[in-house]
């Protein structure tokens, strides 16, 4: 059995959204050095060596304080990795989707994509992202050639909108949705109350909603393990990033 389920390449820098729950606000700023114009990312060779050592077959482009599609060498890095890692390695993009249509060529170069999207309601979207510009999901889904999952953080702003959110997803042809509790959230959001879990993934319940796969993800319940390359070059084995301050054993290069 592999020690890690996946490996994250984390980007940092200015973002095109201003989410109040951004994980970048919960970790030491030293871990989030602006690397949007750096190629290669710091410590990439060591990271790739560890990916091969542990037989990790999924690489995720994600971020601490920014969206990975703001990384200026996105296509170049993806190509570089495909040239060095085994052919069976899959590459995933975790994005807010705002640049997807402008960068659809590289968007379609991944093996799958997760779009963070909290609400179809413009006022709720603005409250949760600090931005009035919403990605055009319908246009994205018409042009995409790879599987797309929607990832929706649940807060007091959108907890009552879950049924409508799922209906809109269904009408757009979305196949997978993940609802996420914020790490450390003590409130219990009563969503998906009429459904019974059909299975579980990494300790989290998975439901069927009219043919859509819906997961309710709680960081406190998950059993996933990841290898993480932070933007300042630190390599961490800790999945819950905000628990791993620089200099701790968790952040030592393995």
C-alpha atoms as one frame of an Amber mdcrd trajectory, in Angstrom:
protein
   0.000   0.000   0.000   1.272   3.482  -0.880   2.190   5.740   2.015   0.581
   8.730   0.281  -2.687   9.035  -1.633  -1.522  12.029  -3.665   1.052  14.810
  -3.819   0.288  18.540  -3.813   2.243  21.255  -5.589   1.206  24.417  -3.759
   1.263  27.877  -5.305   1.171  31.203  -3.475   0.852  34.856  -4.359  -1.895
  37.391  -5.115  -5.267  35.783  -5.828  -8.235  36.735  -7.999 -10.632  35.954
  -5.118 -10.629  37.075  -1.481 -12.287  34.208   0.378 -12.536  34.927   4.134
 -11.893  31.250   4.892  -8.762  30.984   2.697  -6.434  28.348   4.130  -3.535
  30.692   3.457  -4.659  32.747   6.437  -4.287  29.734   8.717  -0.677  28.797
   8.002   2.619  30.545   8.658   3.200  33.198   5.941   6.716  31.824   5.431
   5.184  28.756   3.776   3.405  30.910   1.197   6.230  32.687  -0.589   5.060
  34.178  -3.896   6.145  31.703  -6.578   3.797  32.621  -9.427   6.692  33.561
 -11.709   9.200  30.891 -10.623  10.237  27.977 -12.785  10.882  25.430 -11.618
   9.167  25.668  -8.217  11.667  25.473  -5.367  12.805  21.960  -4.451  10.896
  20.406  -7.361  13.607  17.833  -8.156  13.615  16.548  -4.562   9.821  16.468
  -4.572   9.727  14.446  -7.801  12.279  12.052  -6.347  10.007  11.464  -3.350
   6.975  11.020  -5.598   8.843   8.268  -7.429  10.244   6.751  -4.225   6.787
   6.350  -2.714   5.012   5.399  -5.935   2.593   8.342  -5.815   0.396   8.324
  -8.904  -1.596  11.548  -8.503  -0.174  15.076  -8.580  -2.432  17.994  -7.639
  -1.860  21.608  -8.682  -3.416  23.682  -5.887  -2.614  26.682  -3.712  -2.360
  28.175  -0.268  -3.071  31.829  -1.098  -3.712  31.860  -4.846  -5.285  29.991
  -7.728  -2.866  27.674  -9.569  -4.037  28.933 -12.960  -2.423  32.248 -12.042
   0.929  30.435 -12.105   2.661  31.820 -15.185   4.375  28.540 -16.113   1.403
  26.221 -15.632   1.561  24.475 -19.019   5.364  24.278 -18.909   5.381  22.655
 -15.468   2.685  20.163 -16.416   4.655  19.169 -19.510   7.896  18.939 -17.491
   6.297  16.583 -14.992   4.750  14.383 -17.669   8.200  13.998 -19.186   9.755
  12.782 -15.916   7.111  10.810 -14.035   5.629   7.439 -15.055   2.967   7.471
 -17.767   0.278   6.264 -15.365   0.638   9.389 -13.182  -2.543  11.479 -13.155
  -2.588  15.260 -12.833  -5.392  17.190 -11.154  -6.153  20.911 -11.016  -7.902
  22.490  -8.019  -9.072  25.914  -9.185 -11.736  28.568  -8.673 -12.446  28.437
 -12.411 -12.162  32.155 -13.125  -9.389  31.658 -15.702 -10.676  28.372 -17.142
 -12.173  29.733 -20.358  -9.147  31.913 -21.038  -6.806  28.974 -20.426  -8.970
  26.126 -21.716  -6.126  24.563 -23.686  -4.048  23.903 -20.565  -7.225  23.241
 -18.521  -7.859  20.262 -20.793  -4.290  18.998 -20.363  -5.044  17.744 -16.856
  -6.609  14.354 -16.217  -9.320  15.828 -14.010 -10.309  19.148 -12.472 -11.978
  20.284  -9.252 -13.636  23.717  -9.346 -14.263  25.458  -6.027 -17.670  27.080
  -6.395 -19.713  28.017  -3.308 -23.037  29.200  -4.744 -25.022  29.990  -7.877
 -26.546  32.977  -6.079 -24.506  36.120  -6.933 -24.905  37.757  -3.512 -23.902
  34.566  -1.698 -20.977  34.086  -4.061 -19.755  37.609  -3.318 -20.112  37.108
   0.453 -18.057  33.905   0.312 -15.381  34.979  -2.169 -15.164  38.755  -1.854
 -15.693  38.996  -5.609 -18.665  39.644  -7.868 -17.204  37.855 -10.879 -18.419
  34.271 -11.138 -16.971  31.609 -13.443 -19.273  30.646 -16.303 -19.758  27.005
 -15.362 -22.078  26.256 -18.261 -19.505  27.496 -20.792 -16.686  25.658 -19.030
 -18.605  22.382 -19.036 -19.390  22.760 -22.733 -15.716  23.085 -23.622 -14.032
  20.789 -21.135 -12.775  17.358 -22.235 -11.812  15.987 -18.815 -13.921  15.061
 -15.751 -14.916  18.061 -13.621 -15.970  17.955  -9.964 -17.518  20.889  -8.107
 -16.202  21.547  -4.596 -18.440  23.643  -2.347 -17.411  24.933   1.080 -20.371
  25.040   3.472 -20.773  28.072   5.743 -23.682  29.982   7.239 -24.010  31.820
   3.915 -24.921  28.837   1.752 -25.960  25.978   4.073 -29.634  26.606   3.277
 -28.991  26.558  -0.489 -27.769  22.968  -0.834 -30.909  21.592  -2.507 -30.966
  24.371  -5.091 -27.213  24.024  -5.600 -27.596  20.318  -6.412 -30.508  20.953
  -8.755 -28.444  23.501 -10.683 -25.482  21.120 -10.828 -27.728  18.375 -12.176
 -29.134  20.668 -14.861 -25.583  21.487 -16.013 -24.608  17.831 -16.284 -22.228
  17.799 -13.311 -21.403  14.233 -12.247 -19.585  14.793  -8.944 -20.032  17.296
  -6.116 -18.117  17.600  -2.847 -19.449  19.633   0.065 -16.667  20.583   2.483
 -16.720  21.608   6.111 -14.040  24.109   7.020 -11.304  22.642   9.168 -12.044
  23.390  12.804 -15.729  24.161  12.164 -17.758  23.050  15.189 -21.202  23.803
  13.799 -23.113  20.893  12.289 -24.652  21.795   8.955 -27.839  19.796   8.389
 -27.469  19.135   4.691 -28.397  16.042   2.651 -30.755  15.117   5.478 -33.085
  13.125   3.228 -30.328  10.972   1.765 -28.531   7.934   3.133 -24.863   7.320
   2.380 -24.267   4.743  -0.326 -20.589   4.312   0.476 -17.615   6.100   2.043
 -14.386   7.601   0.692 -11.417   8.187   2.992 -13.731   8.197   5.993 -16.319
  10.557   4.463 -19.869   9.627   3.404 -20.768   9.410  -0.283 -24.370   9.870
  -1.442 -26.309   9.417  -4.653 -28.373  12.424  -5.690 -30.367  11.586  -8.792
 -27.327   9.979 -10.399 -24.771  12.504  -9.120 -22.083  11.369  -6.698 -22.114
  13.694  -3.682 -19.477  13.524  -0.927 -19.617  15.372   2.387 -15.984  16.005
   3.288 -14.859  16.645   6.843 -11.124  17.187   7.342 -11.426  15.831  10.871
 -12.760  12.524   9.529 -10.557  12.008   6.495  -7.964   9.270   6.356  -6.087
  10.732   3.353  -2.345  11.296   3.429  -0.445  13.605   1.095   3.040  14.828
   0.268   3.103  18.621  -0.045   5.559  20.906  -1.818   5.035  24.396  -0.400
   5.875  27.442  -2.482   8.971  28.240  -0.373  10.418  24.772  -1.067   9.431
  23.069   2.191   8.231  19.505   1.706   5.720  18.346   4.292   4.030  15.038
   4.955   1.107  16.682   6.740  -2.288  16.765   5.027  -3.783  19.407   7.338
  -1.416  22.147   6.280  -2.237  24.639   9.001  -0.947  22.173  11.617   2.572
  22.177  10.230   4.573  25.320  11.117   7.992  25.788   9.521  10.768  24.008
  11.388   8.517  21.308  12.796   9.197  17.647  12.243   6.143  17.556   9.976
   7.814  19.991   7.569  11.174  18.261   7.347  12.135  16.941   3.944  11.452
  13.213   4.125
